Amino acid sequence: MTADPAMASPSEPKSVGLDAAVLPLGERSLRLILGYVLAVGDEAETNYLEIKSSLDLSSKAGVAKVAKFLLGAANRRPQQAERHFRGHAVLVIGAQKDAAPGVPRGVEAHALEDRLRPYVGPQFPAFEFGRIGVDDASEVLFIIAQPPQEGQPIFPCYKTFQGDDRRDSLEDGAVYVRGTSNTRPARAGEVLALVERARGGGKPPIDLEVAILGTVCRVGRVDEVMDRLYEFEEERFSVTPEPVRNTSLLTITPPSIFGDPEPASASERAARVDSWRTERDTHMARGRAHFLGVALAGTGIRVVSRDRFVAKPHLIVTFHDCEALEFREADDADFEKVVEPIVRRQSRYVLGLDPSDYRITPRDYPIAWAHEGDDVKVTLTPESFRPDVPWTSDLDDYVLLSRDPGANSVTVTWVLTEDRNDEVTRGEFEAPVADLVDAADLFKAAFFSGS
């Protein structure tokens, strides 16, 4: 197993400095913080950095300690907090001076959030979650509190916890703040300062840049090519000689498992064609979506918030006069999913299920798209937009197609709302479209390029 460069042995030289201006997000920054903890241990603790050499996050005591840190970090003054880590505060779990034993792997952010909620309340700001592996069984965890904002309320504790050490206890209704190197109950002056924070003149206006990643596609003669492909399937079937009747047990096996039995007589063949024609429109719509999803490049969205943190954004981007289709990898190209055969060949998949037909996404996946009339609405719900840090969606969610093959651009509008902010921010721009491609050329490239 390759040694982790952050886990230097005690005899190796280490840097004892830490750039407090660094943004504590991303593996490189977390490794710098970990290296500093390994070098100086508990001396690293400040009002923006706390160290726990070990912590059982499956226990009430462990969760309560994390809750106390987050409550203290949330009840900071923005002007003071922004001097270090760009306003963030970091709890390192599983490290100490000269050693990083880590904690057992498997802690998930959403599970920890659920266990913290009784202590911090329903409106508490989200936190970031980072990890650096130690070995196959252990990892160092990083709980990263968001920068406090002017206009935020005081965040009290919602639940009492009595720990073995009274310093770890929590009291329902208490207000906790970060001291020089610990979290403690707020003093009167600190509570008044937090009241002033809550009275702050509101958040500065949101300045958002929204742009397209990839492109909006244009394809000509799609319906014409699909019609011709289905005509060819019917012509091919009509000239296929009648097969010898198969008397094996497979002729009575459900076609969803072993494919359709070949019709033996002329009347059976005619009936099969009639049945196939009845479902032609449905098959063509499904086949068209598979064809274009395989053949076209995916589209994404890039968002930058200028000079401002946006908490729990809800951004709806509307592509006017466009169509969206599920993106599919080139290896998923399947001719029989474009042109439904009159007689389907034996399936490779039990009960006819093809894994490539089913897209599995996490429950908190931040991207969703849907049609609304002739438009496509893409909804983005990430945890946050960080100041001047681009947020981008992947290019394997959907493809975008202009409904007008002759258009040179499409209109894109967007609407943003932010958690605990009544302001609505809107924008509009014109997105260029790709060069027009012919559906026949596109089909040959996607399905016969290796022939």
C-alpha positions as CSV (number, residue, x, y, z in Angstrom):
1,M,0.0,0.0,0.0
2,T,1.4,3.4,-0.9
3,A,2.1,5.7,2.0
4,D,0.0,8.8,2.4
5,P,2.3,11.8,2.0
6,A,0.3,13.6,4.8
7,M,1.3,10.8,7.3
8,A,4.9,11.7,7.7
9,S,6.8,9.8,10.4
10,P,8.0,11.8,13.4
11,S,11.6,11.7,12.3
12,E,10.8,13.4,9.0
13,P,11.0,17.3,8.8
14,K,7.7,19.0,8.8
15,S,6.6,22.6,8.2
16,V,5.2,24.2,11.3
17,G,3.6,27.1,9.5
18,L,-0.1,27.3,8.4
19,D,-1.4,29.8,5.9
20,A,-4.6,31.0,7.6
21,A,-5.7,32.7,4.4
22,V,-6.2,29.4,2.7
23,L,-9.7,28.2,1.8
24,P,-10.0,25.0,3.8
25,L,-11.8,23.1,1.0
26,G,-10.4,20.4,-1.3
27,E,-7.8,17.7,-0.7
28,R,-4.7,19.9,-1.1
29,S,-5.9,22.4,1.6
30,L,-6.9,19.6,4.0
31,R,-3.5,18.0,3.7
32,L,-1.8,21.3,4.6
33,I,-4.0,21.5,7.7
34,L,-3.4,17.9,8.6
35,G,0.4,18.4,8.2
36,Y,0.2,21.4,10.5
37,V,-1.7,19.3,13.1
38,L,0.9,16.5,12.9
39,A,3.6,19.0,13.5
40,V,2.3,20.9,16.5
41,G,-0.6,18.9,17.8
42,D,-3.0,20.7,20.3
43,E,-1.0,23.9,19.9
44,A,-2.7,24.2,16.5
45,E,-6.1,24.9,18.2
46,T,-7.5,28.4,17.7
47,N,-10.9,30.0,17.4
48,Y,-11.1,28.7,13.8
49,L,-9.4,25.2,14.3
50,E,-10.1,22.4,16.7
51,I,-8.4,19.0,17.1
52,K,-9.9,15.7,18.3
53,S,-7.4,12.8,18.3
54,S,-10.3,10.4,18.4
55,L,-14.0,10.7,18.5
56,D,-16.8,8.0,18.2
57,L,-19.4,9.6,15.9
58,S,-21.7,6.7,16.5
59,S,-22.1,7.7,20.2
60,K,-24.2,10.5,21.7
61,A,-21.0,11.9,23.3
62,G,-19.2,12.1,19.9
63,V,-22.1,13.8,18.2
64,A,-22.6,16.2,21.0
65,K,-18.9,17.3,20.7
66,V,-19.4,18.0,17.0
67,A,-22.6,19.9,17.7
68,K,-20.9,22.1,20.3
69,F,-18.1,22.9,17.8
70,L,-20.6,23.8,15.0
71,L,-22.7,25.9,17.4
72,G,-19.7,27.9,18.5
73,A,-18.5,28.3,14.9
74,A,-21.9,29.6,13.8
75,N,-22.0,32.2,16.6
76,R,-19.0,34.2,15.4
77,R,-18.9,37.7,14.2
78,P,-18.4,37.8,10.4
79,Q,-15.6,40.5,10.5
80,Q,-13.6,38.5,13.0
81,A,-14.2,35.1,11.3
82,E,-13.2,36.3,7.8
83,R,-9.6,36.9,9.0
84,H,-8.8,33.2,8.9
85,F,-9.7,30.4,6.6
86,R,-11.9,32.9,4.7
87,G,-14.4,32.7,7.5
88,H,-14.6,28.9,7.8
89,A,-13.8,27.0,11.0
90,V,-12.4,23.4,10.9
91,L,-12.7,20.5,13.3
92,V,-10.1,17.8,12.6
93,I,-11.0,14.3,13.9
94,G,-8.5,11.5,14.1
95,A,-5.1,13.3,14.3
96,Q,-2.7,14.5,16.9
97,K,1.0,15.5,17.1
98,D,3.2,13.1,15.2
99,A,0.3,10.6,14.5
100,A,-2.9,10.3,12.6
101,P,-4.7,7.1,13.7
102,G,-7.9,8.3,12.1
103,V,-11.4,7.0,12.9
104,P,-13.2,4.1,11.3
105,R,-14.2,4.6,7.7
106,G,-17.9,4.8,6.8
107,V,-19.2,8.1,8.4
108,E,-21.5,9.7,5.9
109,A,-22.3,13.5,6.0
110,H,-26.1,13.0,5.7
111,A,-26.2,10.5,8.6
112,L,-24.2,12.9,10.8
113,E,-26.5,15.8,9.8
114,D,-29.5,13.8,10.9
115,R,-27.9,13.0,14.3
116,L,-26.8,16.6,14.8
117,R,-30.2,18.1,14.0
118,P,-31.8,17.7,17.5
119,Y,-28.9,19.8,19.0
120,V,-28.5,22.5,16.3
121,G,-32.1,22.9,15.2
122,P,-33.8,22.8,11.8
123,Q,-32.5,26.1,10.4
124,F,-28.8,25.6,11.2
125,P,-26.3,26.3,8.3
126,A,-25.0,23.4,6.4
127,F,-21.4,22.2,7.0
128,E,-18.8,20.8,4.6
129,F,-17.4,17.3,5.1
130,G,-13.9,16.2,4.1
131,R,-11.8,13.1,4.6
132,I,-8.2,11.8,4.0
133,G,-7.6,8.1,4.1
134,V,-5.1,6.7,6.5
135,D,-5.4,3.0,5.5
136,D,-8.1,0.6,4.3
137,A,-10.0,0.9,7.6
138,S,-9.3,4.4,8.9
139,E,-9.5,8.0,7.8
140,V,-9.1,11.5,9.1
141,L,-12.3,13.5,9.1
142,F,-12.8,17.3,8.6
143,I,-16.0,19.1,9.7
144,I,-15.9,22.5,8.1
145,A,-18.3,25.2,9.3
146,Q,-19.5,27.8,6.9
147,P,-18.6,31.5,7.3
148,P,-21.0,33.4,9.5
149,Q,-23.0,36.1,7.7
150,E,-24.4,39.5,8.7
151,G,-28.1,39.2,9.3
152,Q,-27.9,35.7,10.6
153,P,-29.8,35.0,13.9
154,I,-28.2,33.6,17.1
155,F,-28.0,29.8,17.0
156,P,-28.9,28.4,20.4
157,C,-28.5,24.8,21.5
158,Y,-31.8,22.8,21.2
159,K,-31.1,19.8,23.4
160,T,-29.4,19.0,26.7
161,F,-26.6,16.5,26.9
162,Q,-24.7,15.6,30.1
163,G,-21.3,14.3,29.4
164,D,-18.8,12.5,31.7
165,D,-16.7,15.7,31.5
166,R,-18.9,18.8,32.3
167,R,-16.9,20.7,29.7
168,D,-18.5,18.5,27.0
169,S,-22.1,19.0,28.2
170,L,-24.7,21.0,26.3
171,E,-27.7,22.9,27.7
172,D,-31.0,23.4,26.0
173,G,-31.2,27.2,25.1
174,A,-27.6,27.9,25.8
175,V,-25.6,30.0,23.3
176,Y,-22.1,28.8,22.6
177,V,-19.2,30.7,21.1
178,R,-15.6,29.9,20.1
179,G,-13.0,31.0,22.6
180,T,-9.3,31.1,21.9
181,S,-9.0,27.4,21.6
182,N,-12.3,25.9,22.9
183,T,-16.1,26.3,22.7
184,R,-17.8,27.7,25.8
185,P,-21.1,29.5,26.8
186,A,-21.3,33.1,25.6
187,R,-20.8,36.0,27.9
188,A,-23.2,38.9,28.0
189,G,-21.2,41.1,25.7
190,E,-20.9,38.3,23.2
191,V,-24.6,37.7,23.2
192,L,-25.2,41.4,22.5
193,A,-22.7,41.3,19.7
194,L,-24.6,38.4,18.1
195,V,-27.8,40.5,18.5
196,E,-26.1,43.2,16.5
197,R,-25.1,40.6,13.9
198,A,-28.7,39.6,13.6
199,R,-29.7,43.2,13.1
200,G,-27.1,43.7,10.4
201,G,-28.1,45.4,7.2
202,G,-28.9,42.2,5.4
203,K,-26.7,40.3,3.0
204,P,-25.2,42.1,0.0
205,P,-27.0,41.6,-3.3
206,I,-26.1,38.4,-5.2
207,D,-24.0,38.8,-8.3
208,L,-24.3,35.5,-10.2
209,E,-22.7,34.4,-13.5
210,V,-24.4,31.5,-15.2
211,A,-22.9,29.9,-18.3
212,I,-23.3,26.8,-20.5
213,L,-20.8,24.0,-20.4
214,G,-20.7,22.0,-23.6
215,T,-23.3,23.1,-26.2
216,V,-26.9,23.2,-27.3
217,C,-27.1,20.8,-30.3
218,R,-28.9,21.1,-33.6
219,V,-29.9,18.1,-35.7
220,G,-31.7,18.0,-39.0
221,R,-33.9,15.3,-40.5
222,V,-34.3,13.4,-37.3
223,D,-38.0,12.3,-37.9
224,E,-37.2,11.5,-41.5
225,V,-34.3,9.2,-40.6
226,M,-36.4,7.5,-37.9
227,D,-39.2,6.9,-40.4
228,R,-36.7,5.4,-42.9
229,L,-35.2,3.1,-40.2
230,Y,-38.6,1.8,-39.3
231,E,-39.6,1.3,-42.9
232,F,-36.4,-0.7,-43.4
233,E,-37.3,-2.9,-40.5
234,E,-40.7,-3.7,-42.0
235,E,-39.1,-4.3,-45.4
236,R,-36.5,-6.6,-43.9
237,F,-39.1,-8.6,-42.1
238,S,-41.4,-8.9,-45.2
239,V,-38.6,-10.5,-47.3
240,T,-37.3,-12.9,-44.6
241,P,-38.2,-16.5,-45.6
242,E,-40.6,-18.4,-43.3
243,P,-38.7,-20.3,-40.7
244,V,-39.2,-23.9,-39.8
245,R,-41.6,-24.2,-36.9
246,N,-39.7,-24.7,-33.7
247,T,-41.4,-27.3,-31.5
248,S,-39.0,-26.9,-28.5
249,L,-40.2,-25.6,-25.2
250,L,-38.7,-22.2,-26.0
251,T,-41.7,-21.5,-28.3
252,I,-43.9,-21.3,-25.2
253,T,-41.4,-19.4,-23.0
254,P,-42.4,-15.8,-22.1
255,P,-40.8,-13.6,-24.7
256,S,-39.6,-11.1,-22.0
257,I,-36.9,-13.7,-21.0
258,F,-35.9,-15.5,-24.2
259,G,-37.1,-13.1,-26.9
260,D,-40.1,-13.4,-29.2
261,P,-40.9,-16.7,-30.9
262,E,-40.5,-16.4,-34.7
263,P,-44.0,-16.5,-36.3
264,A,-44.2,-19.5,-38.6
265,S,-47.1,-18.9,-40.9
266,A,-48.0,-16.0,-43.2
267,S,-51.0,-15.1,-41.0
268,E,-48.9,-15.1,-37.9
269,R,-46.4,-12.8,-39.6
270,A,-49.0,-10.4,-40.8
271,A,-50.5,-10.3,-37.3
272,R,-47.1,-9.6,-35.8
273,V,-46.6,-6.7,-38.2
274,D,-50.0,-5.2,-37.4
275,S,-49.3,-5.4,-33.7
276,W,-45.9,-3.7,-34.3
277,R,-47.4,-0.9,-36.3
278,T,-49.9,-0.2,-33.6
279,E,-47.1,0.6,-31.2
280,R,-44.9,2.3,-33.8
281,D,-45.3,5.8,-32.4
282,T,-44.3,4.7,-28.9
283,H,-41.4,2.7,-30.1
284,M,-40.2,5.6,-32.3
285,A,-40.3,8.1,-29.5
286,R,-38.3,5.8,-27.2
287,G,-35.9,5.0,-30.0
288,R,-35.4,8.6,-30.9
289,A,-34.5,9.4,-27.3
290,H,-31.9,6.6,-27.2
291,F,-30.4,7.6,-30.6
292,L,-29.9,11.2,-29.6
293,G,-28.9,10.4,-26.0
294,V,-26.1,8.2,-27.4
295,A,-25.0,10.3,-30.3
296,L,-25.0,13.8,-28.8
297,A,-22.6,15.4,-26.3
298,G,-23.8,16.2,-22.9
299,T,-24.5,19.7,-21.6
300,G,-23.7,21.3,-18.2
301,I,-24.0,24.5,-16.3
302,R,-21.2,26.7,-14.7
303,V,-22.1,29.1,-11.9
304,V,-19.9,31.7,-10.2
305,S,-21.1,33.9,-7.3
306,R,-19.0,37.1,-7.2
307,D,-17.7,38.1,-3.8
308,R,-20.5,36.4,-1.9
309,F,-21.4,33.1,-0.2
310,V,-24.8,31.8,-1.2
311,A,-26.3,29.3,1.3
312,K,-28.4,26.4,0.0
313,P,-29.2,28.0,-3.4
314,H,-32.2,26.9,-5.5
315,L,-31.3,27.9,-9.1
316,I,-33.7,27.2,-12.0
317,V,-32.2,27.6,-15.4
318,T,-34.7,27.5,-18.3
319,F,-33.6,26.8,-21.9
320,H,-36.3,28.2,-24.1
321,D,-37.5,26.3,-27.2
322,C,-35.3,23.3,-26.4
323,E,-35.6,19.6,-25.7
324,A,-33.6,17.6,-23.2
325,L,-32.8,13.9,-23.4
326,E,-31.1,11.5,-21.1
327,F,-27.4,11.4,-21.7
328,R,-26.0,7.9,-22.6
329,E,-22.4,6.7,-23.0
330,A,-21.3,5.8,-26.5
331,D,-20.9,2.2,-25.4
332,D,-24.6,2.0,-24.6
333,A,-25.5,2.3,-28.3
334,D,-28.0,-0.5,-29.1
335,F,-29.7,-0.6,-32.5
336,E,-32.6,-2.5,-31.2
337,K,-33.3,0.3,-28.7
338,V,-33.6,2.7,-31.7
339,V,-35.6,0.5,-34.0
340,E,-37.9,-1.9,-32.1
341,P,-37.6,-5.2,-34.0
342,I,-40.8,-6.9,-35.2
343,V,-39.3,-10.1,-33.7
344,R,-37.0,-9.4,-30.8
345,R,-34.0,-11.5,-30.5
346,Q,-33.2,-13.5,-27.3
347,S,-32.5,-11.1,-24.5
348,R,-29.2,-11.2,-22.6
349,Y,-30.9,-9.8,-19.5
350,V,-33.1,-11.6,-17.1
351,L,-36.7,-10.6,-17.5
352,G,-35.6,-8.3,-20.3
353,L,-34.1,-5.7,-18.0
354,D,-31.1,-3.8,-19.3
355,P,-29.0,-2.1,-16.6
356,S,-28.2,0.8,-19.0
357,D,-31.9,1.8,-19.0
358,Y,-31.8,2.7,-15.3
359,R,-30.0,5.7,-14.0
360,I,-29.3,5.6,-10.3
361,T,-28.5,8.9,-8.6
362,P,-28.0,9.7,-4.9
363,R,-31.0,11.0,-2.9
364,D,-29.4,14.4,-2.5
365,Y,-28.2,14.7,-6.2
366,P,-28.2,18.5,-6.9
367,I,-29.3,18.3,-10.5
368,A,-32.8,17.7,-11.9
369,W,-34.3,18.5,-15.3
370,A,-37.8,18.4,-16.8
371,H,-39.8,19.7,-19.7
372,E,-42.3,22.6,-19.3
373,G,-44.1,23.2,-22.6
374,D,-41.5,23.7,-25.3
375,D,-38.8,24.6,-22.7
376,V,-36.4,22.7,-20.5
377,K,-36.0,23.6,-16.8
378,V,-32.9,22.5,-15.0
379,T,-33.0,22.8,-11.3
380,L,-29.7,23.1,-9.3
381,T,-29.7,22.6,-5.5
382,P,-26.0,22.4,-4.3
383,E,-25.1,23.0,-0.7
384,S,-23.7,26.4,-1.6
385,F,-22.1,28.7,-4.1
386,R,-18.8,29.9,-2.6
387,P,-17.4,33.3,-3.3
388,D,-15.6,33.4,-6.7
389,V,-15.3,29.6,-6.8
390,P,-16.9,28.1,-9.9
391,W,-19.5,25.4,-9.3
392,T,-20.0,23.2,-12.3
393,S,-22.4,20.3,-13.1
394,D,-21.2,17.2,-14.9
395,L,-21.7,16.7,-18.6
396,D,-23.3,13.2,-18.3
397,D,-26.8,14.2,-17.1
398,Y,-28.6,15.3,-20.2
399,V,-28.2,16.5,-23.7
400,L,-29.9,19.7,-25.0
401,L,-31.4,20.0,-28.5
402,S,-32.7,23.2,-30.1
403,R,-36.3,22.6,-31.3
404,D,-35.5,24.9,-34.2
405,P,-32.7,23.4,-36.4
406,G,-32.3,26.9,-38.0
407,A,-31.7,28.8,-34.8
408,N,-28.3,30.5,-34.2
409,S,-28.9,30.7,-30.4
410,V,-31.3,29.9,-27.7
411,T,-32.6,32.2,-24.9
412,V,-31.6,31.1,-21.4
413,T,-33.3,32.6,-18.3
414,W,-32.5,31.8,-14.6
415,V,-34.0,32.5,-11.2
416,L,-32.1,32.1,-7.9
417,T,-33.4,32.0,-4.4
418,E,-31.3,31.5,-1.3
419,D,-32.1,29.8,2.1
420,R,-33.4,32.4,4.6
421,N,-33.3,35.2,2.1
422,D,-36.5,36.7,0.6
423,E,-34.7,38.3,-2.3
424,V,-35.1,36.7,-5.8
425,T,-32.2,37.1,-8.3
426,R,-32.9,36.8,-12.1
427,G,-30.8,36.8,-15.2
428,E,-31.0,36.1,-19.0
429,F,-28.5,35.5,-21.8
430,E,-28.3,34.0,-25.3
431,A,-26.5,30.7,-25.6
432,P,-24.9,29.8,-29.0
433,V,-25.9,26.5,-30.6
434,A,-23.7,24.0,-32.3
435,D,-23.4,23.6,-36.0
436,L,-26.2,21.8,-37.7
437,V,-25.6,18.1,-38.2
438,D,-27.5,15.7,-40.4
439,A,-29.3,12.9,-38.5
440,A,-28.2,10.2,-41.0
441,D,-24.5,11.1,-40.5
442,L,-25.0,11.3,-36.7
443,F,-26.6,7.8,-36.7
444,K,-23.8,6.2,-38.8
445,A,-21.1,7.7,-36.6
446,A,-22.8,6.5,-33.4
447,F,-24.0,3.0,-34.4
448,F,-21.7,2.0,-37.3
449,S,-18.4,3.7,-36.8
450,G,-16.7,0.5,-35.8
451,S,-18.2,-1.5,-38.7
